[in-house]
Amino acid sequence: MELKIRKNGDAYIIDVNGEMDLYNSYKLKELVMKMIEKNVKLFIINLDQVGYIDSSGIGALIYICSTIKKSNLRLAIANVHGSVKKVIELTRLMGYFPISNSIEEALDMVKG
């Protein structure tokens, strides 16, 4: 899994590339925690290039989502599709995660 950060105004977009699984999902959690320490307030996690997610990847997203909510920061998860979307639907977390269909929609959500 590869993580790239880009900025759009005040929002930071984390592009996730590859599989989110037991072996690497902690990297995303660590990155978000470091960004929170640096006072980043608007997060977008772009899953466009993620083709596979397992329970630890879901766990990482739940942890990130709850931490950001507790800190009164803003998060959107963009471009969820394919098997990743199926896993999120099966775990009944579609309503829990702030999911958007595109980066543009995600920007509107976090800047709202």
N, C-alpha and C positions, 0 to 999 in steps of 0.2 A: 504494500500500500504506500502510495506517495501522497504527500500533503503539500499544497501550494497555497500561499496566502496572497490575495490581491485586495486592493482597497477601492471602494466606490463611495466617495464623500466620507461620511463618518462610519460607514458600514465596512466590515471586514468579511470578505468572502473566502471561505476555506474550500478549495477544490480537492476532493478526495478522489484518488485514482487507484483502482485495484480492488482487492477483496478486503472486507472488514470482518476479521475473524479473531479467534483466540490469540493468534500470534502478533497481531499488530493494532487491535482496536484501542489499546492503552495509549498509543501515540496521539490519537485524536484528543483523548481526554487530557493528556499532559499539555498539549498545545493550547487547548481552550483555557485551561487553568492558568497557564503563563500569560495568555492574552488578558484574562480577567485581572490578574495582578498588575498588568500595565494599563488598567482602566479602560479597556475596550468595552464599549457598551452595546454595540449592534453587531450581531453575528449572523452570517448565512453559511450553512453547511451545504455545499453543492455535491449531491450524490450522482450526478449525471454519468460519471465514469466508473460507478460501482456496480459490478455485475453479481456480486455475492455478498451476503451478510449472514452471520450466524448469531447465536444467542449472546455471545460476548460483544458483538458489534451493536446489537440492540441494547444491551446493558449499558454500553458506553454512551449511546444516544440518550437513554433515559437519565443517566447520571448528569450528562451535560445539560439536558433540558431542565431538570429539577434544580441544578445549581444556578443556572442563568435566571430561572423564575424567582428563586429565593433571593437573588442579588438584585432583583428589579431591573434586569438588563433585558434585551430583546433578542430573540432568536427566530430564524425561519430555516426550514430544511427544504431545499429546492431540488427539483428534477428526480423525484423518486419514481422508479419505473421497474418493469420486469419482475424478476424473482425477489428483488429487494422490497418492492411494493407488496408482493404476495406475502412475504414474511411479516411485514408490518401489519397487513390486514389480518393475517392468521392470529397474531398476538393481540389483536384488537386495540392497537395503539394509534390507528389513523386519527382518532379524535384527540389523543394526548399530545402528539407532536404537531407543531405549527408547520404544516406542509404546504408548499406552493408549487405550482407547475413550471415556473421559470424563475430565472434570476431577477427579472424585472418585477414580477409579482412579489418575490421575496423582499426586494428592496422596499416596495410599497408597504409590506407588512411590518418590517422592522422600523421604518421611518414614520409610519402611520401616525 
